[in-house]
Amino acid sequence: MTNHFDNYDGNNGINIMYQGSSADQIKNLEEQLDKSKSRAAKLQAKVKVRDN
């Protein structure tokens, strides 16, 4: 089990815990998370505009 904390640009101080995952797999998961957050923010903005 590895627990590490990276504070590079784009990570936003996310604490990552993984077991047996490669650095590339972790980076891919972080990118997917960022995309999901971006999509969620866009959807929230659309709902907010629609509700006003």
Secondary structure, DSSP 8 states (H G I E B T S, - for coil): -EEEE---TTTTT-EEEESS--HHHHHHHHHHHHHHHHHHHHHHHHHHHHH-
